[in-house]
Amino acid sequence: MADNDKIITLFTTRIRQMILQYKETKKENEELYEMVDAKEAEIKQLKLELEQAQNNYKSLKTARMLEVADGDIEESKKKIASMIRDVNKCITLLSGK
């Protein structure tokens, strides 16, 4: 009978250890999911910032192209007219679809 008591005690101890290990693993898993969610949110924010920076760069580049240097207004007008024609071509192509 004493052997059975030892076996039962050992079995009970092992079950408790497994339950504790399960709880620790579950807690660690929840923390990891929280970390993943935080990283995904950070990535989303960084993508938005990158997109905004790219848009700002394009705007700056366009503004730089249009910059009137040394009173060269005619050249700037030609560039603007060319850009308008390109935009109109794009609109025409998109309207045709």
C-alpha positions as a printed NumPy array, in Angstrom:
array([[  0.   ,   0.   ,   0.   ],
       [  2.897,   2.32 ,   0.751],
       [  4.156,   1.843,  -2.812],
       [  0.773,   2.861,  -4.176],
       [  0.8  ,   5.982,  -1.983],
       [  4.263,   6.895,  -3.271],
       [  3.148,   6.357,  -6.863],
       [  0.026,   8.458,  -6.344],
       [  2.038,  11.205,  -4.633],
       [  4.603,  11.168,  -7.432],
       [  1.838,  11.208, -10.048],
       [  0.104,  14.121,  -8.298],
       [  3.387,  16.018,  -8.092],
       [  4.052,  15.485, -11.8  ],
       [  0.547,  16.642, -12.698],
       [  1.008,  19.824, -10.643],
       [  4.355,  20.447, -12.328],
       [  2.745,  20.01 , -15.735],
       [ -0.073,  22.411, -14.791],
       [  2.444,  25.014, -13.633],
       [  4.498,  24.556, -16.779],
       [  1.333,  24.88 , -18.886],
       [  0.404,  28.137, -17.135],
       [  3.905,  29.529, -17.646],
       [  3.888,  28.543, -21.302],
       [  0.439,  30.052, -21.787],
       [  1.561,  33.317, -20.173],
       [  4.7  ,  33.398, -22.313],
       [  2.592,  32.736, -25.421],
       [  0.277,  35.651, -24.566],
       [  3.281,  37.938, -24.066],
       [  4.69 ,  36.866, -27.423],
       [  1.379,  37.565, -29.146],
       [  1.324,  41.013, -27.536],
       [  4.854,  41.628, -28.804],
       [  3.867,  40.545, -32.314],
       [  0.822,  42.842, -32.24 ],
       [  2.979,  45.739, -31.057],
       [  5.543,  45.083, -33.803],
       [  2.806,  44.88 , -36.441],
       [  1.42 ,  48.219, -35.256],
       [  4.926,  49.702, -35.357],
       [  5.479,  48.356, -38.873],
       [  2.154,  49.832, -39.996],
       [  3.113,  53.214, -38.53 ],
       [  6.548,  53.094, -40.153],
       [  4.993,  52.211, -43.513],
       [  2.708,  55.225, -43.218],
       [  5.665,  57.435, -42.347],
       [  7.643,  56.035, -45.273],
       [  4.751,  56.655, -47.649],
       [  4.423,  60.222, -46.363],
       [  8.171,  60.776, -46.744],
       [  8.046,  59.445, -50.295],
       [  5.14 ,  61.746, -51.119],
       [  7.009,  64.672, -49.598],
       [ 10.074,  63.768, -51.64 ],
       [  8.042,  63.595, -54.854],
       [  6.463,  66.946, -54.087],
       [  9.837,  68.47 , -53.345],
       [ 11.27 ,  67.003, -56.52 ],
       [  8.378,  68.407, -58.546],
       [  8.716,  71.781, -56.858],
       [ 12.418,  71.745, -57.587],
       [ 11.729,  71.01 , -61.243],
       [  9.317,  73.922, -61.375],
       [ 11.601,  76.277, -59.538],
       [ 12.145,  79.419, -61.496],
       [ 15.866,  79.94 , -61.679],
       [ 17.38 ,  83.16 , -63.025],
       [ 14.058,  84.409, -64.424],
       [ 13.641,  81.402, -66.736],
       [  9.85 ,  81.646, -66.762],
       [  9.427,  80.393, -70.345],
       [ 11.237,  77.157, -69.578],
       [  9.093,  76.646, -66.478],
       [  5.931,  77.25 , -68.502],
       [  7.068,  74.626, -71.015],
       [  7.706,  72.125, -68.214],
       [  4.276,  72.777, -66.714],
       [  2.601,  72.471, -70.108],
       [  4.421,  69.202, -70.716],
       [  3.312,  67.875, -67.34 ],
       [ -0.284,  68.894, -68.055],
       [ -0.155,  67.066, -71.4  ],
       [  1.19 ,  63.954, -69.643],
       [ -1.589,  64.117, -67.065],
       [ -4.192,  64.573, -69.805],
       [ -2.799,  61.554, -71.661],
       [ -3.043,  59.489, -68.492],
       [ -6.62 ,  60.624, -67.889],
       [ -7.512,  59.779, -71.487],
       [ -5.978,  56.321, -71.169],
       [ -7.762,  55.662, -67.909],
       [-11.068,  56.944, -69.268],
       [-10.797,  54.593, -72.218],
       [-10.756,  51.52 , -69.968]])
